[in-house]
Amino acid sequence: MERYIASKRICDKNIDILKLDEETLAYMRDKDIETIRDFIGVQNKLKPKYADVVKKKIKYLIQAMERRGIK
């Protein structure tokens, strides 16, 4: 699994802003992952099913911020 890196501006945001489905969000809460920084630190230890969903959502968040000129 490829390791994912995000900017400091995004890292401290709560994982809730990614609008994850209930199953994925429950899994993240169970693993005590509250922020995107927490996810990045443990992404290689998570199940690929859930990690891939979160990575995709982070990627979309970064693209949306870049379109708005926020880095």
Distance bins in CASP14 RR format, pairs under 12 A and 6 or more apart:
PFRMAT RR
TARGET T0000
AUTHOR 0000-0000-0000
RMODE 2
METHOD distances of the structure
MODEL  1
1 43 1 0 0 1 0 0 0 0 0 0 0
1 44 1 0 0 1 0 0 0 0 0 0 0
1 45 0 0 0 0 0 1 0 0 0 0 0
1 46 0 0 0 0 1 0 0 0 0 0 0
1 47 0 0 0 0 0 1 0 0 0 0 0
1 48 1 0 1 0 0 0 0 0 0 0 0
1 49 0 0 0 0 0 1 0 0 0 0 0
1 50 0 0 0 0 0 1 0 0 0 0 0
1 51 1 0 0 1 0 0 0 0 0 0 0
1 52 1 0 0 1 0 0 0 0 0 0 0
1 54 0 0 0 0 0 1 0 0 0 0 0
1 55 0 0 0 0 1 0 0 0 0 0 0
2 43 0 0 0 0 1 0 0 0 0 0 0
2 44 0 0 0 0 1 0 0 0 0 0 0
2 48 0 0 0 0 0 1 0 0 0 0 0
2 51 0 0 0 0 1 0 0 0 0 0 0
2 52 0 0 0 0 1 0 0 0 0 0 0
2 55 0 0 0 0 1 0 0 0 0 0 0
2 56 0 0 0 0 0 1 0 0 0 0 0
2 59 0 0 0 0 0 1 0 0 0 0 0
3 39 0 0 0 0 0 1 0 0 0 0 0
3 40 0 0 0 0 1 0 0 0 0 0 0
3 41 0 0 0 0 1 0 0 0 0 0 0
3 42 0 0 0 0 0 1 0 0 0 0 0
3 43 1 0 0 1 0 0 0 0 0 0 0
3 44 1 0 0 1 0 0 0 0 0 0 0
3 45 0 0 0 0 0 1 0 0 0 0 0
3 51 0 0 0 0 0 1 0 0 0 0 0
3 55 0 0 0 0 1 0 0 0 0 0 0
4 10 0 0 0 0 0 1 0 0 0 0 0
4 11 0 0 0 0 0 1 0 0 0 0 0
4 36 0 0 0 0 1 0 0 0 0 0 0
4 37 0 0 0 0 0 1 0 0 0 0 0
4 39 0 0 0 0 1 0 0 0 0 0 0
4 40 1 0 0 1 0 0 0 0 0 0 0
4 41 0 0 0 0 1 0 0 0 0 0 0
4 42 0 0 0 0 0 1 0 0 0 0 0
4 43 1 0 0 1 0 0 0 0 0 0 0
4 44 0 0 0 0 1 0 0 0 0 0 0
4 46 0 0 0 0 0 1 0 0 0 0 0
4 51 0 0 0 0 1 0 0 0 0 0 0
4 52 0 0 0 0 1 0 0 0 0 0 0
4 54 0 0 0 0 1 0 0 0 0 0 0
4 55 1 0 1 0 0 0 0 0 0 0 0
4 56 0 0 0 0 1 0 0 0 0 0 0
4 57 0 0 0 0 0 1 0 0 0 0 0
4 58 1 0 0 1 0 0 0 0 0 0 0
4 59 1 0 0 1 0 0 0 0 0 0 0
4 61 0 0 0 0 0 1 0 0 0 0 0
4 62 0 0 0 0 1 0 0 0 0 0 0
5 11 0 0 0 0 1 0 0 0 0 0 0
5 36 0 0 0 0 0 1 0 0 0 0 0
5 37 0 0 0 0 0 1 0 0 0 0 0
5 39 0 0 0 0 0 1 0 0 0 0 0
5 40 1 0 0 1 0 0 0 0 0 0 0
5 41 0 0 0 0 0 1 0 0 0 0 0
5 43 0 0 0 0 0 1 0 0 0 0 0
5 55 0 0 0 0 0 1 0 0 0 0 0
5 58 0 0 0 0 1 0 0 0 0 0 0
5 59 0 0 0 0 0 1 0 0 0 0 0
5 62 0 0 0 0 0 1 0 0 0 0 0
6 12 0 0 0 0 0 1 0 0 0 0 0
6 13 0 0 0 0 1 0 0 0 0 0 0
6 18 0 0 0 0 0 1 0 0 0 0 0
6 35 0 0 0 0 0 1 0 0 0 0 0
6 36 1 0 0 1 0 0 0 0 0 0 0
6 37 0 0 0 0 1 0 0 0 0 0 0
6 38 0 0 0 0 0 1 0 0 0 0 0
6 39 0 0 0 0 1 0 0 0 0 0 0
6 40 1 0 0 1 0 0 0 0 0 0 0
6 41 0 0 0 0 0 1 0 0 0 0 0
6 43 0 0 0 0 0 1 0 0 0 0 0
6 54 0 0 0 0 0 1 0 0 0 0 0
6 55 0 0 0 0 1 0 0 0 0 0 0
6 57 0 0 0 0 0 1 0 0 0 0 0
6 58 1 0 1 0 0 0 0 0 0 0 0
6 59 0 0 0 0 1 0 0 0 0 0 0
6 60 0 0 0 0 0 1 0 0 0 0 0
6 61 0 0 0 0 1 0 0 0 0 0 0
6 62 1 0 0 1 0 0 0 0 0 0 0
6 63 0 0 0 0 0 1 0 0 0 0 0
6 65 0 0 0 0 0 1 0 0 0 0 0
6 66 0 0 0 0 0 1 0 0 0 0 0
6 71 0 0 0 0 0 1 0 0 0 0 0
7 13 0 0 0 0 0 1 0 0 0 0 0
7 36 0 0 0 0 1 0 0 0 0 0 0
7 37 0 0 0 0 0 1 0 0 0 0 0
7 40 0 0 0 0 0 1 0 0 0 0 0
7 58 0 0 0 0 0 1 0 0 0 0 0
7 61 0 0 0 0 0 1 0 0 0 0 0
7 62 1 0 0 1 0 0 0 0 0 0 0
7 65 0 0 0 0 1 0 0 0 0 0 0
7 66 0 0 0 0 1 0 0 0 0 0 0
7 70 0 0 0 0 1 0 0 0 0 0 0
7 71 1 0 0 1 0 0 0 0 0 0 0
8 35 0 0 0 0 0 1 0 0 0 0 0
8 36 0 0 0 0 0 1 0 0 0 0 0
8 37 0 0 0 0 1 0 0 0 0 0 0
8 40 0 0 0 0 0 1 0 0 0 0 0
8 71 0 0 0 0 1 0 0 0 0 0 0
9 36 0 0 0 0 0 1 0 0 0 0 0
9 37 0 0 0 0 0 1 0 0 0 0 0
9 61 0 0 0 0 0 1 0 0 0 0 0
9 62 0 0 0 0 1 0 0 0 0 0 0
9 65 1 0 0 1 0 0 0 0 0 0 0
9 66 0 0 0 0 0 1 0 0 0 0 0
9 68 0 0 0 0 0 1 0 0 0 0 0
9 69 0 0 0 0 0 1 0 0 0 0 0
9 70 1 0 0 1 0 0 0 0 0 0 0
9 71 1 0 0 1 0 0 0 0 0 0 0
10 17 0 0 0 0 1 0 0 0 0 0 0
10 18 0 0 0 0 0 1 0 0 0 0 0
10 35 0 0 0 0 1 0 0 0 0 0 0
10 36 1 0 1 0 0 0 0 0 0 0 0
10 37 0 0 0 0 1 0 0 0 0 0 0
10 39 0 0 0 0 0 1 0 0 0 0 0
10 40 0 0 0 0 1 0 0 0 0 0 0
10 57 0 0 0 0 0 1 0 0 0 0 0
10 58 1 0 0 1 0 0 0 0 0 0 0
10 59 0 0 0 0 0 1 0 0 0 0 0
10 60 0 0 0 0 0 1 0 0 0 0 0
10 61 1 0 0 1 0 0 0 0 0 0 0
10 62 1 0 0 1 0 0 0 0 0 0 0
10 63 0 0 0 0 0 1 0 0 0 0 0
10 64 0 0 0 0 0 1 0 0 0 0 0
10 65 1 0 0 1 0 0 0 0 0 0 0
10 66 0 0 0 0 0 1 0 0 0 0 0
10 70 0 0 0 0 1 0 0 0 0 0 0
10 71 0 0 0 0 1 0 0 0 0 0 0
11 34 0 0 0 0 0 1 0 0 0 0 0
11 35 1 0 0 1 0 0 0 0 0 0 0
11 36 1 0 1 0 0 0 0 0 0 0 0
11 37 1 0 1 0 0 0 0 0 0 0 0
11 38 0 0 0 0 1 0 0 0 0 0 0
11 39 0 0 0 0 1 0 0 0 0 0 0
11 40 1 0 0 1 0 0 0 0 0 0 0
11 41 0 0 0 0 1 0 0 0 0 0 0
11 58 0 0 0 0 1 0 0 0 0 0 0
11 61 0 0 0 0 0 1 0 0 0 0 0
11 62 0 0 0 0 0 1 0 0 0 0 0
12 34 0 0 0 0 0 1 0 0 0 0 0
12 35 1 0 1 0 0 0 0 0 0 0 0
12 36 1 0 0 1 0 0 0 0 0 0 0
12 37 1 0 0 1 0 0 0 0 0 0 0
12 38 0 0 0 0 0 1 0 0 0 0 0
12 39 0 0 0 0 0 1 0 0 0 0 0
12 40 0 0 0 0 0 1 0 0 0 0 0
13 34 0 0 0 0 0 1 0 0 0 0 0
13 35 1 0 0 1 0 0 0 0 0 0 0
13 36 1 0 1 0 0 0 0 0 0 0 0
13 37 0 0 0 0 1 0 0 0 0 0 0
13 38 0 0 0 0 0 1 0 0 0 0 0
13 39 0 0 0 0 0 1 0 0 0 0 0
13 40 0 0 0 0 0 1 0 0 0 0 0
13 57 0 0 0 0 0 1 0 0 0 0 0
13 58 0 0 0 0 1 0 0 0 0 0 0
13 61 0 0 0 0 1 0 0 0 0 0 0
13 62 0 0 0 0 0 1 0 0 0 0 0
13 65 0 0 0 0 0 1 0 0 0 0 0
13 70 0 0 0 0 0 1 0 0 0 0 0
14 20 0 0 0 0 0 1 0 0 0 0 0
14 25 0 0 0 0 0 1 0 0 0 0 0
14 28 0 0 0 0 0 1 0 0 0 0 0
14 29 0 0 0 0 0 1 0 0 0 0 0
14 33 0 0 0 0 0 1 0 0 0 0 0
14 34 1 0 0 1 0 0 0 0 0 0 0
14 35 1 0 1 0 0 0 0 0 0 0 0
14 36 0 0 0 0 1 0 0 0 0 0 0
14 37 0 0 0 0 0 1 0 0 0 0 0
14 38 0 0 0 0 1 0 0 0 0 0 0
14 39 0 0 0 0 0 1 0 0 0 0 0
14 61 0 0 0 0 0 1 0 0 0 0 0
15 24 0 0 0 0 1 0 0 0 0 0 0
15 25 1 0 0 1 0 0 0 0 0 0 0
15 26 0 0 0 0 0 1 0 0 0 0 0
15 27 0 0 0 0 0 1 0 0 0 0 0
15 28 1 0 1 0 0 0 0 0 0 0 0
15 29 0 0 0 0 1 0 0 0 0 0 0
15 31 0 0 0 0 0 1 0 0 0 0 0
15 32 0 0 0 0 0 1 0 0 0 0 0
15 33 1 0 0 1 0 0 0 0 0 0 0
15 34 1 0 0 1 0 0 0 0 0 0 0
15 35 1 0 0 1 0 0 0 0 0 0 0
15 36 1 0 0 1 0 0 0 0 0 0 0
15 37 0 0 0 0 1 0 0 0 0 0 0
15 38 1 0 0 1 0 0 0 0 0 0 0
15 39 1 0 0 1 0 0 0 0 0 0 0
15 40 0 0 0 0 0 1 0 0 0 0 0
15 50 0 0 0 0 0 1 0 0 0 0 0
15 53 0 0 0 0 0 1 0 0 0 0 0
15 54 1 0 0 1 0 0 0 0 0 0 0
15 57 0 0 0 0 1 0 0 0 0 0 0
15 58 0 0 0 0 1 0 0 0 0 0 0
15 61 0 0 0 0 0 1 0 0 0 0 0
16 24 0 0 0 0 0 1 0 0 0 0 0
16 25 1 0 0 1 0 0 0 0 0 0 0
16 28 0 0 0 0 1 0 0 0 0 0 0
16 29 0 0 0 0 1 0 0 0 0 0 0
16 33 0 0 0 0 0 1 0 0 0 0 0
16 34 0 0 0 0 1 0 0 0 0 0 0
16 35 0 0 0 0 1 0 0 0 0 0 0
16 36 0 0 0 0 0 1 0 0 0 0 0
16 54 0 0 0 0 0 1 0 0 0 0 0
16 57 0 0 0 0 0 1 0 0 0 0 0
17 25 0 0 0 0 0 1 0 0 0 0 0
17 34 0 0 0 0 0 1 0 0 0 0 0
17 35 0 0 0 0 1 0 0 0 0 0 0
17 36 0 0 0 0 1 0 0 0 0 0 0
17 54 0 0 0 0 0 1 0 0 0 0 0
17 57 0 0 0 0 1 0 0 0 0 0 0
17 58 0 0 0 0 0 1 0 0 0 0 0
17 60 0 0 0 0 0 1 0 0 0 0 0
17 61 1 0 0 1 0 0 0 0 0 0 0
17 64 0 0 0 0 0 1 0 0 0 0 0
17 65 0 0 0 0 0 1 0 0 0 0 0
18 24 0 0 0 0 1 0 0 0 0 0 0
18 25 0 0 0 0 1 0 0 0 0 0 0
18 28 0 0 0 0 1 0 0 0 0 0 0
18 33 0 0 0 0 0 1 0 0 0 0 0
18 35 0 0 0 0 0 1 0 0 0 0 0
18 36 1 0 0 1 0 0 0 0 0 0 0
18 39 0 0 0 0 1 0 0 0 0 0 0
18 50 0 0 0 0 0 1 0 0 0 0 0
18 53 0 0 0 0 1 0 0 0 0 0 0
18 54 1 0 0 1 0 0 0 0 0 0 0
18 55 0 0 0 0 0 1 0 0 0 0 0
18 56 0 0 0 0 1 0 0 0 0 0 0
18 57 1 1 0 0 0 0 0 0 0 0 0
18 58 1 0 0 1 0 0 0 0 0 0 0
18 59 0 0 0 0 0 1 0 0 0 0 0
18 60 0 0 0 0 1 0 0 0 0 0 0
18 61 1 0 0 1 0 0 0 0 0 0 0
18 62 0 0 0 0 0 1 0 0 0 0 0
18 64 0 0 0 0 0 1 0 0 0 0 0
19 25 0 0 0 0 1 0 0 0 0 0 0
19 53 0 0 0 0 0 1 0 0 0 0 0
19 54 0 0 0 0 0 1 0 0 0 0 0
19 56 0 0 0 0 0 1 0 0 0 0 0
19 57 1 0 0 1 0 0 0 0 0 0 0
19 58 0 0 0 0 0 1 0 0 0 0 0
19 60 0 0 0 0 1 0 0 0 0 0 0
19 61 0 0 0 0 1 0 0 0 0 0 0
19 64 0 0 0 0 0 1 0 0 0 0 0
20 26 0 0 0 0 1 0 0 0 0 0 0
20 27 0 0 0 0 1 0 0 0 0 0 0
20 28 1 0 0 1 0 0 0 0 0 0 0
20 29 0 0 0 0 0 1 0 0 0 0 0
20 33 0 0 0 0 0 1 0 0 0 0 0
20 36 0 0 0 0 0 1 0 0 0 0 0
20 39 0 0 0 0 0 1 0 0 0 0 0
20 50 0 0 0 0 1 0 0 0 0 0 0
20 51 0 0 0 0 0 1 0 0 0 0 0
20 52 0 0 0 0 0 1 0 0 0 0 0
20 53 1 0 0 1 0 0 0 0 0 0 0
20 54 1 0 0 1 0 0 0 0 0 0 0
20 55 0 0 0 0 0 1 0 0 0 0 0
20 56 0 0 0 0 0 1 0 0 0 0 0
20 57 1 0 0 1 0 0 0 0 0 0 0
20 58 0 0 0 0 0 1 0 0 0 0 0
20 60 0 0 0 0 0 1 0 0 0 0 0
20 61 0 0 0 0 0 1 0 0 0 0 0
21 27 0 0 0 0 1 0 0 0 0 0 0
21 28 0 0 0 0 0 1 0 0 0 0 0
21 49 0 0 0 0 0 1 0 0 0 0 0
21 50 0 0 0 0 1 0 0 0 0 0 0
21 53 1 0 0 1 0 0 0 0 0 0 0
21 54 0 0 0 0 0 1 0 0 0 0 0
21 56 0 0 0 0 0 1 0 0 0 0 0
21 57 0 0 0 0 0 1 0 0 0 0 0
22 28 0 0 0 0 0 1 0 0 0 0 0
22 29 0 0 0 0 0 1 0 0 0 0 0
22 53 0 0 0 0 0 1 0 0 0 0 0
23 29 0 0 0 0 0 1 0 0 0 0 0
23 30 0 0 0 0 0 1 0 0 0 0 0
23 47 0 0 0 0 0 1 0 0 0 0 0
23 49 0 0 0 0 1 0 0 0 0 0 0
23 50 0 0 0 0 1 0 0 0 0 0 0
23 53 0 0 0 0 1 0 0 0 0 0 0
24 30 0 0 0 0 0 1 0 0 0 0 0
24 31 0 0 0 0 0 1 0 0 0 0 0
24 33 0 0 0 0 0 1 0 0 0 0 0
24 39 0 0 0 0 0 1 0 0 0 0 0
24 46 0 0 0 0 0 1 0 0 0 0 0
24 47 0 0 0 0 1 0 0 0 0 0 0
24 49 0 0 0 0 1 0 0 0 0 0 0
24 50 1 0 1 0 0 0 0 0 0 0 0
24 51 0 0 0 0 1 0 0 0 0 0 0
24 52 0 0 0 0 1 0 0 0 0 0 0
24 53 1 0 1 0 0 0 0 0 0 0 0
24 54 1 0 0 1 0 0 0 0 0 0 0
24 55 0 0 0 0 0 1 0 0 0 0 0
24 56 0 0 0 0 0 1 0 0 0 0 0
24 57 0 0 0 0 1 0 0 0 0 0 0
25 31 0 0 0 0 0 1 0 0 0 0 0
25 33 0 0 0 0 1 0 0 0 0 0 0
25 34 0 0 0 0 0 1 0 0 0 0 0
25 39 0 0 0 0 0 1 0 0 0 0 0
25 50 0 0 0 0 1 0 0 0 0 0 0
25 53 0 0 0 0 1 0 0 0 0 0 0
25 54 0 0 0 0 1 0 0 0 0 0 0
25 57 0 0 0 0 0 1 0 0 0 0 0
26 33 0 0 0 0 0 1 0 0 0 0 0
26 50 0 0 0 0 1 0 0 0 0 0 0
27 33 0 0 0 0 1 0 0 0 0 0 0
27 39 0 0 0 0 0 1 0 0 0 0 0
27 42 0 0 0 0 0 1 0 0 0 0 0
27 46 1 0 0 1 0 0 0 0 0 0 0
27 47 1 0 0 1 0 0 0 0 0 0 0
27 48 0 0 0 0 0 1 0 0 0 0 0
27 49 0 0 0 0 1 0 0 0 0 0 0
27 50 1 0 1 0 0 0 0 0 0 0 0
27 51 0 0 0 0 1 0 0 0 0 0 0
27 53 0 0 0 0 1 0 0 0 0 0 0
27 54 0 0 0 0 1 0 0 0 0 0 0
28 34 0 0 0 0 1 0 0 0 0 0 0
28 35 0 0 0 0 0 1 0 0 0 0 0
28 36 0 0 0 0 0 1 0 0 0 0 0
28 38 0 0 0 0 1 0 0 0 0 0 0
28 39 1 0 0 1 0 0 0 0 0 0 0
28 42 0 0 0 0 1 0 0 0 0 0 0
28 43 0 0 0 0 0 1 0 0 0 0 0
28 46 0 0 0 0 1 0 0 0 0 0 0
28 47 0 0 0 0 0 1 0 0 0 0 0
28 50 1 0 0 1 0 0 0 0 0 0 0
28 51 0 0 0 0 1 0 0 0 0 0 0
28 53 0 0 0 0 1 0 0 0 0 0 0
28 54 1 0 0 1 0 0 0 0 0 0 0
28 57 0 0 0 0 0 1 0 0 0 0 0
29 38 0 0 0 0 0 1 0 0 0 0 0
29 39 0 0 0 0 0 1 0 0 0 0 0
29 50 0 0 0 0 0 1 0 0 0 0 0
30 46 0 0 0 0 0 1 0 0 0 0 0
30 47 0 0 0 0 0 1 0 0 0 0 0
30 50 0 0 0 0 0 1 0 0 0 0 0
31 38 0 0 0 0 1 0 0 0 0 0 0
31 39 0 0 0 0 1 0 0 0 0 0 0
31 41 0 0 0 0 0 1 0 0 0 0 0
31 42 1 0 0 1 0 0 0 0 0 0 0
31 43 0 0 0 0 0 1 0 0 0 0 0
31 45 0 0 0 0 1 0 0 0 0 0 0
31 46 1 0 0 1 0 0 0 0 0 0 0
31 47 0 0 0 0 1 0 0 0 0 0 0
31 50 0 0 0 0 1 0 0 0 0 0 0
31 51 0 0 0 0 0 1 0 0 0 0 0
31 54 0 0 0 0 0 1 0 0 0 0 0
32 38 1 0 0 1 0 0 0 0 0 0 0
32 39 0 0 0 0 0 1 0 0 0 0 0
32 41 0 0 0 0 0 1 0 0 0 0 0
32 42 0 0 0 0 1 0 0 0 0 0 0
32 45 0 0 0 0 0 1 0 0 0 0 0
32 46 0 0 0 0 0 1 0 0 0 0 0
33 39 1 0 1 0 0 0 0 0 0 0 0
33 40 0 0 0 0 1 0 0 0 0 0 0
33 41 0 0 0 0 1 0 0 0 0 0 0
33 42 1 0 0 1 0 0 0 0 0 0 0
33 43 0 0 0 0 1 0 0 0 0 0 0
33 45 0 0 0 0 0 1 0 0 0 0 0
33 46 0 0 0 0 1 0 0 0 0 0 0
33 50 0 0 0 0 1 0 0 0 0 0 0
33 51 0 0 0 0 0 1 0 0 0 0 0
33 54 0 0 0 0 1 0 0 0 0 0 0
34 42 0 0 0 0 0 1 0 0 0 0 0
35 41 0 0 0 0 0 1 0 0 0 0 0
35 42 0 0 0 0 0 1 0 0 0 0 0
35 54 0 0 0 0 0 1 0 0 0 0 0
35 58 0 0 0 0 0 1 0 0 0 0 0
36 42 0 0 0 0 0 1 0 0 0 0 0
36 43 0 0 0 0 0 1 0 0 0 0 0
36 54 0 0 0 0 1 0 0 0 0 0 0
36 55 0 0 0 0 0 1 0 0 0 0 0
36 57 0 0 0 0 1 0 0 0 0 0 0
36 58 1 0 0 1 0 0 0 0 0 0 0
36 59 0 0 0 0 0 1 0 0 0 0 0
36 61 0 0 0 0 1 0 0 0 0 0 0
36 62 0 0 0 0 0 1 0 0 0 0 0
37 43 0 0 0 0 0 1 0 0 0 0 0
37 58 0 0 0 0 0 1 0 0 0 0 0
38 45 0 0 0 0 0 1 0 0 0 0 0
38 46 0 0 0 0 0 1 0 0 0 0 0
38 54 0 0 0 0 0 1 0 0 0 0 0
39 45 0 0 0 0 0 1 0 0 0 0 0
39 46 1 0 0 1 0 0 0 0 0 0 0
39 50 0 0 0 0 1 0 0 0 0 0 0
39 51 0 0 0 0 1 0 0 0 0 0 0
39 52 0 0 0 0 0 1 0 0 0 0 0
39 53 0 0 0 0 0 1 0 0 0 0 0
39 54 1 0 1 0 0 0 0 0 0 0 0
39 55 0 0 0 0 1 0 0 0 0 0 0
39 57 0 0 0 0 0 1 0 0 0 0 0
39 58 1 0 0 1 0 0 0 0 0 0 0
40 46 0 0 0 0 0 1 0 0 0 0 0
40 51 0 0 0 0 0 1 0 0 0 0 0
40 54 0 0 0 0 1 0 0 0 0 0 0
40 55 0 0 0 0 1 0 0 0 0 0 0
40 58 0 0 0 0 1 0 0 0 0 0 0
41 51 0 0 0 0 0 1 0 0 0 0 0
41 54 0 0 0 0 0 1 0 0 0 0 0
42 50 0 0 0 0 0 1 0 0 0 0 0
42 51 0 0 0 0 1 0 0 0 0 0 0
42 54 0 0 0 0 0 1 0 0 0 0 0
43 50 0 0 0 0 1 0 0 0 0 0 0
43 51 1 0 1 0 0 0 0 0 0 0 0
43 52 0 0 0 0 1 0 0 0 0 0 0
43 53 0 0 0 0 0 1 0 0 0 0 0
43 54 1 0 0 1 0 0 0 0 0 0 0
43 55 1 0 0 1 0 0 0 0 0 0 0
43 58 0 0 0 0 1 0 0 0 0 0 0
44 51 0 0 0 0 1 0 0 0 0 0 0
44 55 0 0 0 0 0 1 0 0 0 0 0
45 51 0 0 0 0 1 0 0 0 0 0 0
46 52 0 0 0 0 1 0 0 0 0 0 0
46 53 0 0 0 0 0 1 0 0 0 0 0
46 54 0 0 0 0 1 0 0 0 0 0 0
46 55 0 0 0 0 0 1 0 0 0 0 0
47 53 0 0 0 0 0 1 0 0 0 0 0
47 54 0 0 0 0 0 1 0 0 0 0 0
48 54 0 0 0 0 0 1 0 0 0 0 0
48 55 0 0 0 0 1 0 0 0 0 0 0
49 55 0 0 0 0 0 1 0 0 0 0 0
49 56 0 0 0 0 0 1 0 0 0 0 0
50 56 0 0 0 0 0 1 0 0 0 0 0
50 57 0 0 0 0 0 1 0 0 0 0 0
51 57 0 0 0 0 0 1 0 0 0 0 0
51 58 0 0 0 0 0 1 0 0 0 0 0
52 58 0 0 0 0 0 1 0 0 0 0 0
52 59 0 0 0 0 0 1 0 0 0 0 0
53 59 0 0 0 0 0 1 0 0 0 0 0
53 60 0 0 0 0 0 1 0 0 0 0 0
54 60 0 0 0 0 0 1 0 0 0 0 0
54 61 0 0 0 0 0 1 0 0 0 0 0
55 61 0 0 0 0 0 1 0 0 0 0 0
55 62 0 0 0 0 0 1 0 0 0 0 0
56 62 0 0 0 0 0 1 0 0 0 0 0
56 63 0 0 0 0 0 1 0 0 0 0 0
57 63 0 0 0 0 0 1 0 0 0 0 0
57 64 0 0 0 0 0 1 0 0 0 0 0
58 64 0 0 0 0 0 1 0 0 0 0 0
58 65 0 0 0 0 0 1 0 0 0 0 0
59 65 0 0 0 0 0 1 0 0 0 0 0
59 66 0 0 0 0 0 1 0 0 0 0 0
60 66 0 0 0 0 0 1 0 0 0 0 0
60 67 0 0 0 0 0 1 0 0 0 0 0
61 67 0 0 0 0 0 1 0 0 0 0 0
61 68 0 0 0 0 0 1 0 0 0 0 0
61 70 0 0 0 0 0 1 0 0 0 0 0
62 68 0 0 0 0 0 1 0 0 0 0 0
62 69 0 0 0 0 0 1 0 0 0 0 0
62 70 0 0 0 0 1 0 0 0 0 0 0
62 71 0 0 0 0 1 0 0 0 0 0 0
63 69 0 0 0 0 0 1 0 0 0 0 0
63 70 0 0 0 0 0 1 0 0 0 0 0
63 71 0 0 0 0 0 1 0 0 0 0 0
64 70 0 0 0 0 1 0 0 0 0 0 0
65 71 1 0 0 1 0 0 0 0 0 0 0
END
